[in-house]
Amino acid sequence: MEFINHITKESYTGKNLELLSKTGFSGEFLTFNQAFKVGGVVPKGTKSVASLVRFLNNDNPKKAQFKRFAVFHISQIEFNKES
C-alpha cells in the first residue's frame, strides 16, 4: 500500500506511515487547507482519518517542536465538478 500527499506527491514516512496504515485507506491524503486550495470541500461532519505529526525546524535542537495536523483521504473530499 502507498500513502502519498495529494498536493506534493511525496510519500509519508516514519510514524505518519504507521498511523495511516491503520486507517484502512491507501492512496492520497490531504489536509483541510490543502483541499480548500485545490477547490475541494470537506463535507460538514466529516472526521479526519488520522492526526499526523510534522517536525518544525527549530534553531534549538534540544527543544524539538512538532505540529499535529488532521488529514483526510481523497475519497472524503468533494470537488467542484464544474471546473
N, C-alpha and C positions, 0 to 999 in steps of 0.2 A: 504494500500500500504506500501511496505517496501523499504527502501533506505539504502543499505549497501555498504561498500567499498569492492571491488573485492579481494584485497590482504589481508587485515586484517580481513575481515568478520565481522567487527564491524558496528553497525548501526549509522547513522548520527543522531545528536541531535541538539536541540536548533534552532537557526536561520538558520543553514545549512539545517535542516529538512524542514523548511518552504520554503527556496529557492528551494530545489529540488522538493517539491510537486507542485510547479508552472511550472515545465518544461514539464509535460505531460509524463515523463518517470518514471518508477519504476524499482526496482531491483538493479543491481550492477553498481557502478561507479568507475572510477579510473582516476588518473592524467596522464599527458603525460609521465612523468618519470616512473610511475608505469607500464604503458602499455609497454614501451620500455624494462623494466626489465624482463617482463614475455614473451617477444618475440612478442609483438604486435606492430602495426604501426597505428598511427593516420594519415589517408589519408590527403594529402595536401589540404588545403582549408576548412577542417572540423572545424566547430565552436564548442566551448565547450558549454555544456548545462547550466552551472552555474559557478559562481565565488564564491567559498566558503571561509570562514574565519577560521583560526586556531589561537588560543591564544598561544603566545610564553611565556613560563615560564620565568619570569624575577625576579631578586633579589629585585627590587624596585617596590612594588605593586602600588605605586602612578603613575608609568609610565608604564601602561599596553601596551604591544606591540602585534600587530596582523599581520598575514601574509595572503595574499589572494592567492588562487590557483585555477586554472581552472580545472574542472572535465568533463570527457566525459562519456557517457553511454556506457556500454559494447557492445551494438549493433553498435556503431560508430567505433570500433576498428577492424582492420584486423589482424588476427592471421595467422602465417605461418602454413599451413596445413600439411607440410612435417614432422614436429617434432613429 
